[in-house]
């Protein structure tokens, strides 16, 4: 699954935490955060072997976006901890 789709899913699940009627699926959030971590690791290895400056810049930008979203997702997951029980 691509990074964009994973980020959309993460955003959807994190927004569900705001609503009291929708059940928060903490396992799903954790699963998506794990996938994003793997994606970031994969991009880091690609970055190490890439020679083209433009491609490196693109990979660095994608890595930064994923890292920030993971950080934001982890923080929100901790906030939703009570609803997950």
Residue frames relative to the residue before (quaternion, step in Angstrom):
aa qw qx qy qz dx dy dz
X 1.0000 0.0000 0.0000 0.0000 0.00 0.00 0.00
X 0.4754 -0.7010 0.4594 0.2675 3.55 -0.93 0.91
X 0.6655 -0.5222 0.3638 0.3900 3.52 -1.25 0.46
X 0.6383 0.5433 -0.3340 0.4312 3.59 0.94 -0.84
X 0.6767 0.4897 -0.2887 0.4678 3.56 0.92 -0.91
X 0.6345 0.5220 -0.3269 0.4670 3.60 1.03 -0.78
X 0.6587 0.5077 -0.3079 0.4621 3.57 0.96 -0.85
X 0.6302 0.5254 -0.3287 0.4676 3.59 1.05 -0.74
X 0.6530 0.5067 -0.3109 0.4692 3.59 0.96 -0.87
X 0.6381 0.5265 -0.3227 0.4598 3.57 0.95 -0.90
X 0.6567 0.5156 -0.3041 0.4587 3.57 0.89 -0.95
X 0.6454 0.5263 -0.3162 0.4545 3.58 0.97 -0.88
X 0.6985 0.4653 -0.2797 0.4662 3.60 0.85 -0.91
X 0.6492 0.5093 -0.3263 0.4612 3.57 1.02 -0.71
X 0.6430 0.5125 -0.3208 0.4701 3.58 1.07 -0.67
X 0.5982 0.5690 -0.3634 0.4317 3.60 1.09 -0.62
X 0.5757 0.6037 -0.3731 0.4062 3.57 1.14 -0.50
X 0.5962 0.5733 -0.3556 0.4353 3.58 1.19 -0.50
X 0.7064 0.4453 -0.2484 0.4909 3.55 1.02 -0.81
X 0.3843 -0.7377 0.5077 0.2246 3.56 -0.87 0.89
X 0.6269 0.5587 -0.3439 0.4201 3.61 1.15 -0.47
X 0.6942 0.4348 -0.2742 0.5038 3.59 1.05 -0.68
X 0.4214 -0.6916 0.5256 0.2605 3.53 -0.95 0.85
X 0.3663 -0.7084 0.5596 0.2256 3.54 -0.96 0.87
X 0.2091 -0.7810 0.5803 0.0978 3.55 -0.80 1.01
X 0.1833 -0.8302 0.5195 0.0853 3.52 0.14 1.30
X 0.6025 0.5548 -0.3658 0.4419 3.59 1.08 -0.63
X 0.6415 0.5206 -0.3168 0.4659 3.56 1.04 -0.81
X 0.6400 0.5175 -0.3237 0.4668 3.57 0.97 -0.86
X 0.6552 0.5108 -0.3078 0.4637 3.58 0.93 -0.91
X 0.6427 0.5318 -0.3126 0.4543 3.56 0.99 -0.89
X 0.6730 0.4868 -0.2953 0.4721 3.59 0.91 -0.89
X 0.6385 0.5175 -0.3279 0.4658 3.59 0.99 -0.80
X 0.6312 0.5200 -0.3289 0.4722 3.59 1.06 -0.72
X 0.6489 0.5135 -0.3147 0.4649 3.58 0.97 -0.85
X 0.6463 0.5116 -0.3191 0.4676 3.57 1.01 -0.79
X 0.6193 0.5347 -0.3418 0.4623 3.58 1.05 -0.71
X 0.6549 0.4985 -0.3066 0.4781 3.58 0.97 -0.85
X 0.6359 0.5286 -0.3229 0.4604 3.58 1.01 -0.84
X 0.6513 0.5126 -0.3133 0.4635 3.59 0.98 -0.86
X 0.6423 0.5204 -0.3152 0.4661 3.58 0.99 -0.83
X 0.6468 0.5230 -0.3045 0.4642 3.57 1.01 -0.87
X 0.6561 0.5024 -0.3043 0.4739 3.58 0.99 -0.84
X 0.6226 0.5451 -0.3366 0.4493 3.57 1.05 -0.75
X 0.6678 0.4818 -0.3066 0.4774 3.58 0.98 -0.80
X 0.6227 0.5235 -0.3382 0.4730 3.61 1.05 -0.70
X 0.6356 0.5505 -0.3200 0.4366 3.54 1.01 -0.86
X 0.6471 0.5434 -0.3122 0.4342 3.57 1.01 -0.79
X 0.7473 0.3875 -0.2179 0.4939 3.57 1.07 -0.66
X 0.5650 0.6222 -0.3803 0.3860 3.61 1.23 -0.20
X 0.2554 -0.7860 0.5518 0.1120 3.58 -0.94 0.98
X 0.6314 0.5628 -0.3233 0.4244 3.58 1.09 -0.76
X 0.4801 -0.7046 0.4480 0.2689 3.61 -0.73 1.09
X 0.6720 0.5027 -0.3054 0.4500 3.58 0.89 -0.91
X 0.6613 0.4997 -0.2993 0.4727 3.54 0.97 -0.87
X 0.6275 0.5354 -0.3279 0.4605 3.59 1.05 -0.79
X 0.6424 0.5296 -0.3111 0.4583 3.55 1.00 -0.89
X 0.6503 0.5175 -0.2999 0.4683 3.56 1.00 -0.88
X 0.6683 0.4945 -0.2963 0.4702 3.59 0.93 -0.89
X 0.6360 0.5264 -0.3243 0.4619 3.59 1.01 -0.79
X 0.6510 0.5133 -0.3127 0.4635 3.58 0.97 -0.86
X 0.6617 0.5003 -0.3037 0.4688 3.58 0.93 -0.88
X 0.6355 0.5228 -0.3247 0.4663 3.59 1.03 -0.77
X 0.6540 0.5134 -0.3161 0.4569 3.60 0.94 -0.85
X 0.6423 0.5220 -0.3202 0.4610 3.56 0.98 -0.85
X 0.6725 0.4895 -0.2983 0.4680 3.57 0.87 -0.94
X 0.6501 0.5207 -0.3234 0.4491 3.60 0.93 -0.86
X 0.6701 0.4931 -0.3011 0.4659 3.59 0.92 -0.87
X 0.6709 0.4932 -0.3026 0.4638 3.57 0.94 -0.83
X 0.6163 0.5283 -0.3440 0.4719 3.58 1.07 -0.68
X 0.6466 0.5211 -0.3123 0.4614 3.54 0.97 -0.89
X 0.6681 0.4921 -0.2882 0.4780 3.56 0.94 -0.94
X 0.6566 0.5171 -0.2993 0.4604 3.58 1.00 -0.84
X 0.6495 0.5121 -0.3134 0.4666 3.58 0.98 -0.81
X 0.6429 0.5188 -0.3166 0.4661 3.55 0.99 -0.84
X 0.6743 0.4850 -0.2872 0.4771 3.59 0.92 -0.91
X 0.6081 0.5554 -0.3469 0.4488 3.59 1.04 -0.75
X 0.6479 0.5098 -0.3116 0.4725 3.57 1.01 -0.80
X 0.6368 0.5262 -0.3237 0.4612 3.58 1.07 -0.72
X 0.7110 0.4465 -0.2435 0.4856 3.58 1.09 -0.75
X 0.3233 0.7962 -0.4722 0.1962 3.59 1.27 -0.01
X 0.6689 0.5118 -0.3141 0.4382 3.64 0.87 -0.88
X 0.6806 0.4900 -0.2958 0.4574 3.58 0.98 -0.80
X 0.6273 0.5699 -0.3300 0.4158 3.56 1.19 -0.42
X 0.6035 0.6029 -0.3537 0.3838 3.57 1.17 -0.39
